[in-house]
């Protein structure tokens, strides 16, 4: 993975926030069961994407407990071949925003490569990287912990669209913090390229 530092005077206000839910933590051995995204233009959400994905394998009780996604909910969902290309089209060439986004992109690009010989090559911003810089004293940098730090209701998290909404909220809070602190350090807000 290559990284490219871009000097930013402000956070981009137009982007796509993405989040996935999976059957586990390994892109080689586990599957995507939900793909979600928000399209944001000039700071306003203008479109949403959220689809369940029928896996070829099973969904563990742990994943069901964590996400609320049951095998029954996935029974009539489309398989990954249909949903992944729709998701790529939705993202288009927008800057992507996500929390620990490299995890999501590892699953997304593995599937795009396998089925379509394509990848998401978009520039992206990882809110986890920003959190480490702006909230160094926060014990946990998990999305839920950051949301609670900002006093955001975390009910319903670990579902794709809710996590996109929370990530977008946290991103905007970081934007406010950056503005308030007049931080202009390019290394703080790297936009990276896969």
VENZIWO-V242581 format. One line per field, one symbol per residue. phi: phi as a letter, one per 20 degrees, with the letter a starting at -180 (. if undefined). A space follows every 10 residues. Layout:
phi = ???
//
This chain:
phi = .dccecfdeb ffdcacecbc dcerddffdc cfdbccbced clndfdbccb cfcfeededf ffffffened gffegdffef fefffffgff fldffdcael ffffffffff ffffeclcbe dffbcdffff ffeecfefgd dfgfffgfge mefefnfmdg ffffffffff gfffffffff elecegffcf edcf
//
